[in-house]
Amino acid sequence: MTLARSPVARWIIVLLLWSVACVAHADVFRPAYLELREGVGGRYDVLWKVPAQGDRRLAIQVRFPEGTTQVSKPSALFSDGAYVERWQVMHEGGLAGNGIRIEGIASGVTEVIVRVERMDGTSQVERLLPEQAEFIVKGATGTGEVAWSYLVLGIEHILGGIDHLLFVLALLLIVRGGKRIVATVTAFTLAHSITLVAATLGWVHMPGPPVEATIALSIAFVAAEVVQGLRGHRGLTARAPWVVAFSFGLLHGFGFASALAEVGLPQKAIPVALLTFNVGVEIGQLIFVCAALLLRAALARLPLRWPEWTPFVAPYAIGTVAMFWVIERVGAFVG
């Protein structure tokens, strides 16, 4: 029984693809972002960015500790799929040691990225989740804490970045052999590290929406190469996977830089923050690669006789999700 001759198999795959596409739609919904910039006399400039659709924003709010007063009227606008609000608050003696919470985070936002920029140039970065939607504003921190914060942020970003992980997974579906896998993953790592650093430091600039659409297209390309390989046709990825990994890795680096730009870099520890964020991305990527290879090895050892169409499920699912993203992301900046 082949994939083409089995209507039952085709319907199973269609249902799987539809389910994955629904999940993919939720994944591209961006997190909220809160930025506090400390000024003199316990004053803070507040930037609050919430995902929005059209002129409707998600109903999540920032709650400051008691004793915090609003000293300027909020200014707000809808821009690039987000509701952006700016105002100024004051808290006698500053906010250090006090808690700030986000209300309504479970109503559609998966996470909130928080950045506190202090007067001495140091900063604090937090990632709030529905189950932990409050944080304590800290005083001045040392280099070690900055390094740890950005290391964790890098790991969390790559493990939560389904588009980047799907690209790596599609490569692993093609590449076989330890040396070829190491060469391919190394090429991808080197490439996105180059553009991550270059874009973050302002040496090069690429508009975000087209880059995100092209990243999705790169996933669709490799997924198509997987299908071609299963049909007996060796594509470019099978012949020279490191070339494909490096070429598209440059694009994925711009995606990482865009995520880092949302958080920003502490002015007094830019090299440390940039380095540890990149190391965190690589650690997260390595965790994913090891998990995928272990899963593949475990499935190969199962005493089961898989249907002939089984190998096609993963690339078709990956390709469908990728094209869903391509259409959605192109529509976001063309429409």
C-alpha positions, -999 to +999 in steps of 0.1 A: +000+000+000+015+034-010+006+069+001-010+077-032-032+046-033-046+048+003-075+072+008-076+063+045-039+073+048-045+105+029-073+115+053-053+106+084-025+129+071-049+157+062-063+156+097-028+156+112-018+186+091-049+205+099-043+200+137-007+210+134-016+241+114-040+252+142-012+248+167+011+268+143-014+297+143-012+300+180+026+298+180+031+329+159+011+350+183+037+373+198+044+379+235+036+411+254+065+434+263+070+457+293+099+481+295+107+503+325+134+530+323+145+545+356+148+582+359+156+606+387+134+609+418+119+574+416+104+581+382+101+554+355+092+557+318+069+528+310+065+511+276+037+485+274+033+466+242+004+441+238-004+419+208-035+432+189-056+423+159-068+453+140-080+478+166-086+452+193-060+445+219-057+417+245-071+426+279-039+423+300-027+450+324+003+460+344-002+464+381+024+484+400+029+482+438+011+504+463+025+538+465+031+541+427+015+571+411+010+580+375+026+613+366+019+615+329-011+608+308-007+576+287-002+579+250-012+549+229-014+537+193-018+506+173+013+497+153+025+465+135+000+442+151+004+455+186-011+481+210+017+503+222+012+525+253+037+549+270+034+568+303+054+577+333+051+566+369+067+575+402+075+554+433+092+571+463+126+556+467+123+536+434+108+503+426+137+481+436+125+454+460+089+458+450+067+434+430+050+441+397+024+417+383+006+412+350-032+406+352-050+387+325-019+370+311-038+337+307-063+353+283-043+348+251-007+358+257+017+329+263+044+351+279+055+386+288+090+398+284+101+424+309+131+447+308+141+471+335+167+496+325+184+512+355+201+546+357+236+531+361+232+513+327+226+479+341+193+460+334+171+432+345+153+409+321+124+386+331+101+362+313+067+359+329+043+330+322+006+325+331+016+304+362+042+330+373+030+364+362+048+385+389+084+396+394+104+416+419+124+446+406+160+441+416+187+466+424+219+469+404+233+436+393+267+423+384+280+408+352+273+373+363+236+379+368+234+396+334+251+366+318+228+341+335+197+361+325+206+362+288+218+326+288+184+314+300+166+338+276+186+323+247+177+287+257+140+296+262+138+315+229+151+286+207+131+260+225+100+281+221+108+291+185+090+263+166+099+277+132+137+274+139+132+239+154+112+227+125+140+238+101+165+218+122+142+188+123+137+188+086+175+188+081+177+158+105+152+139+084+176+141+055+210+140+070+224+106+081+257+098+098+274+114+128+299+134+109+274+148+084+250+158+112+278+175+131+289+194+100+253+204+092+245+216+127+278+235+129+272+252+096+237+264+108+252+275+141+280+295+125+257+312+100+231+324+124+257+334+149+272+357+123+240+375+114+228+376+150+259+395+161+259+417+129+223+426+131+222+432+169+252+455+168+237+475+139+263+465+112+236+452+089+198+456+088+170+435+073+133+443+077+117+419+101+085+408+083+101+397+050+128+379+069+102+360+089+084+350+058+116+338+041+125+318+072+091+300+068+099+295+031+132+279+040+114+253+062+090+245+033+120+241+010+138+216+032+105+197+038+101+194+001+136+181-002+127+154+024+098+143+003+119+142-029+144+121-011+118+096+000+108+093-036+143+085-046+155+119-059+185+134-040+182+171-037+207+198-028+202+193+009+210+155+006+241+162-015+255+192+005+234+197+037+260+221+052+255+245+022+218+247+028+222+249+066+247+278+063+227+297+036+194+296+054+211+299+088+221+334+079+183+342+076+175+325+109+202+347+126+182+378+117+152+361+133+172+356+165+184+392+164+148+404+161+139+385+192+169+400+211+160+435+199+126+431+216+145+427+249+174+450+242+210+448+256+223+463+288+245+492+278+273+483+303+274+446+294+266+443+257+294+418+248+285+396+278+247+397+271+252+391+233+276+362+239+256+344+265+223+348+246+240+332+216+254+304+238+219+299+252+205+295+217+232+269+209+225+250+242+188+249+234+195+238+198+218+210+211+191+198+235+166+196+207+190+178+183+199+152+209+163+147+218+153+143+181+181+118+174+173+098+206+136+096+196+146+085+160+168+058+175+141+046+199+114+044+172+138+024+150+142-001+177+105-007+182+093-041+170+067-026+148+060-027+110+052+008+100+030+015+070+049+026+038+034+061+040+046+068+075+079+085+066+058+111+045+038+123+075+066+144+091+077+163+060+041+169+048+032+182+083+063+204+084+057+217+049+021+225+055+029+245+087+057+263+069+034+273+040+007+284+064+033+307+080+045+319+046+010+330+036+003+345+070+035+364+072+035+377+037-001+388+042+009+407+074+033+431+056+017+432+021-019+436+032 
